[in-house]
Amino acid sequence: MTSIIESIHEVPAAEWEHLARPAGLYLSHRWLAGEEEDPTATCAYALVRDLDGTLLAAAPLYLVREEPNDSYQPETVLPPHLRPRVIAGARRGYHNTPLTAPGLGPGRRDACLALLRDAVRGFADHHGTTHWWPYLTTPAASRLDPLYPHPVHHLEDDALIPLPGAGIDDYIASLPSQRRVGIRRERREFAAAALDVRRQALADCFEEAAVLLAGHQQDHGHDRDGVDAMTGLLERQATAMGSEARVVAAYDEDRMIGFCLSYHYGPTTWIRAVAHDRRHPAPHLYFNLMYYLPIEDAYAHGTTALHAGMTTVEAKRRRGAEISGLFALVDPQPS
């Protein structure tokens, strides 16, 4: 049986996490609770339960009123005749999959996915629109593809860096010899700059980080993402995620010159945001913030992979990343 609810708080966290933990940070109970505070969309959740009430499948839904992120705007990434207004699954993070209970056999899982699709389709139809699943992982796209008349659209590529062994030396040893030499040099020259590297909760430094993040966004053409907007974004995230929102930052005396925001969730450390002062002469500042310092933290926390996300894929491949596709599936406009 299927249902639509209005808040993630209507599902006990442990029940939701049973499905979400294998799927990733951006479908976790706490992350989705924080997303409910975003005023640009109305949230709902499609649920599939068996006759005993056990949760078998689920997906967050977003009726989008205003999309500030170009990469989640249908007109930016989809063919021009497709204009869905409902997002199914994760709305942020570029990592999406429908949630299904671990241990379901293929036949039962596929039946649950069909029920989930019907529930999402009904929600979108009620609001006079259609739905899409953006940034589906390759396994998720292959499971959902048979349920939709249109083929999947390739959007981007995604990078995941495996972390073998018990420490960063094991990670470096797993790479080709030329890369090992380069990474050791990048770490050594960064260390010689004698910057103050601090690890702290986002709540304790979001204002400093927002200044750097705004500069990074505007350097990449996102003029709307000024300091006020980035401060509000990071403050909401700090409030929602609490001590789970961890920052490793480099300081030159008392001034933050770069930071990486990440989360340890399930077996993976998830990079959420990286920004640095491009004018500062510290050698290899970005590479240490993006890769080596988070990798050290990942090993300390016991995770086995670093999710490095989209863009600059070749640089990530050179640092051991495994690359896979991200796809969109779109329910066609009604005739």
BAVO-111726 format. One record per residue (C-alpha): x, y, z; residue in one letter. Coordinates in steps of 0.001 Angstrom, whole numbers, plus 500000, padded with zeros to 6 digits. Example, Ala and Ser with C-alpha at 12.3 -4.5 7.8 and 13.67 -1.06 7.14 Angstrom:
512300495500507800A 513670498940507140S 
//
This chain:
500000500000500000M 501176503522499249T 500776506865500979S 501974510461500759I 503027512246503944I 504071515856504457E 507077515614506795S 509979513253507360I 509217513555511067H 506156511341510492E 508558508430509945V 510724507320512894P 514369508036512146A 515470504415512691A 512811503122510278E 513843505590507566W 517568505022508138E 517135501280507596H 516460502149503946L 518572505285503619A 521886504294505160R 523036502215502173P 521867504985499803A 523867507957501031G 523927511207502972L 521483513199500847Y 518640510775501575L 519302510502505301S 516591511397507815H 518506514302509335R 519519515810505972W 515953515638504655L 514641517243507838A 516966520159507164G 515766520415503561E 512221520956504825E 513370524402505955E 514152525434502365D 511380527855501317P 511839527281497565T 509893523993497451A 507071522125499184T 508183518756500562C 506301515467500674A 507283511796500909Y 505990508774499022A 505930505569501079L 505306501932500195V 504457499585503092R 503434495947503278D 500240494785504968L 502050494619508314D 503110498264507999G 506779497574507311T 508373500301505199L 509561498749501927L 510255501744499655A 510272505532499894A 511220508745498137A 511187512407499148P 509255514656496758L 509711518356496052Y 507161520554494328L 509601523247493221V 508476526866493186R 511888528422492585E 515111526541491838E 518239528541492736P 520606525822491513N 521011525836487723D 521959522150487742S 518523521214489087Y 516567523370486643Q 514868521187484012P 515324523828481316E 519103523709481908T 519759519965481861V 516797518304480070L 515542518326476473P 513457521447475837P 510059519737475654H 510359518344479216L 509429520658482095R 508643518622485235P 508129520606488438R 508301517702490911V 511674516260491882I 511614512665493099A 514397511656495451G 517253513839496662A 517085517492495617R 520671518273496601R 524044516585496464G 523982515214492903Y 523479511679494218H 520043510100494009N 518307506728494242T 514867505457495241P 514973503892498683L 514153500200499019T 514492497947502026A 517671495860502153P 517113492182501456G 514180492500499056L 514352489994496218G 514471491427492689P 510829490695491937G 509513492227495135R 511854495199494825R 510693495909491281D 507055495681492371A 507742498201495154C 509449500541492693L 506418500396490387A 504148501300493306L 506521504105494263L 506491505463490701R 502683505413490691D 502549507298493986A 505003509930492731V 503104510222489442R 499844510725491329G 501395513439493515F 502705515302490464A 499414514932488592D 497545516352491589H 499683519476491219H 499203519669487461G 502724518656486483T 505043515677486024T 508101514419487871H 511748513575487285W 514553511814489106W 517730513924488754P 521288512627489230Y 520430508966489625L 523332506634490273T 523987504029487609T 522367501153489588P 519336503319490412A 518882504352486789A 519026500726485627S 516337499711488129R 513981502591487317L 514524502725483548D 512077499879482702P 509283501749484520L 509414504858482308Y 508679505288478579P 511564507682477910H 515202506527478101P 517582507869480734V 519501511094480090H 523180511163481028H 523810514308483087L 527280514100484624E 529948511748485952D 530533511018489623D 533805510264491455A 534283507935494433L 537779507367495861I 538262503963497580P 540272504092500795L 542034500753501309P 543889499741504435G 544028501689507666A 545581505067506871G 546539507601504239I 549846505847503576D 547838502804502450D 545781505013500140Y 548917506519498593I 550506503080498223A 547475501921496202S 548196504478493442L 550595504253490487P 554180505207491303S 554106508556489460Q 551001509631491350R 552511508536494664R 555474510829494072V 553212513757493135G 550878513383496110I 553717513085498603R 555220516262497147R 551872518120497326E 551424517118500954R 555027517922501889R 555029521397500295E 551649522230501864F 552920521167505282A 556027523340504838A 553774526415504533A 553127525960508270A 549476526984508112L 547199526371511082D 544943523430510160V 541844523306512348R 539050520726512573R 535789522096513902Q 532008521999513670A 530438524055510887L 528404525902513530A 531627527421514865D 532903528816511561C 530043529103509038F 530387532878508675E 534071532670507725E 533397529739505405A 530515531581503734A 532817534405502605V 535120531925500862L 532221529938499428L 530610533064497991A 533878533962496295G 534174530454494886H 530608530517493546Q 531020533923491943Q 534315532843490350D 532254530111488669H 529599532511487380G 526974532090490116H 526391535774490785D 523314535159492938R 525375533259495511D 526691536227497461G 527937536291501045V 524454536734502553D 523043533818500565A 525960531531501417M 525847532545505086T 522172531634505259G 522791528338503464L 525629527240505741L 523850528426508878E 520764526329507978R 522992523357507314Q 524849523823510594A 521552524017512486T 520088520966510779A 523153518712510892M 524731519811514172G 527992518106515085S 527811515918511960E 528737518941509806A 532529518885510056R 534983521416508659V 538704521111508141V 540100524585507495A 543458526216506840A 544227529490508620Y 546962532021508027D 547222533414511538E 543570534227512361D 542218534352508797R 540555531326507198M 542033530886503733I 540349527613502778G 537942524983504068F 536324521661503272C 532893520744504656L 532267517005504835S 530094514364506472Y 530842510829507606H 527740508795506766Y 527533505046506336G 530777503683504842P 531535506946503036T 532890510413503783T 530926512909501666W 532565516128500485I 529903518824500572R 531777522064499818A 535354523210499226V 536522526793498779A 539772528665499175H 541343532081498676D 542885531832495201R 545130534809495957R 546895533093498842H 550292531645497906P 550015528471500020A 551176525601497745P 548612522940496809H 546041524393499171L 543076523164497131Y 544356519588496662F 544997519215500386N 541561520581501291L 539741518574498632M 541540515248499036Y 544309514664501523Y 542975516269504706L 539471514743504255P 541094511379503501I 542998511577506789E 539726512340508585D 537924509528506758A 540481506991507932Y 540277508348511470A 536487507911511371H 536633504441509834G 534959505112506491T 536199503274503409T 535549505749500565A 535585509476499841L 532724510778497709H 534400513496495626A 531395514237493399G 531173515799489946M 533436518065487854T 537242517959487449T 536793514225486968V 540241513640485486E 541946515229488496A 539935512909490724K 540709509901488535R 544432510679488940R 543916510438492688R 542370506995492492G 538698507807491898A 536325505330490329E 534070507151487839I 530416506313487176S 527563508033485391G 524735510127486835L 521423510093484983F 517966511648484870A 514676509880484275L 511672511992483318V 507986511178483306D 506719512600479986P 504339515490479854Q 500709514316479676P 499187514547476238S 
//
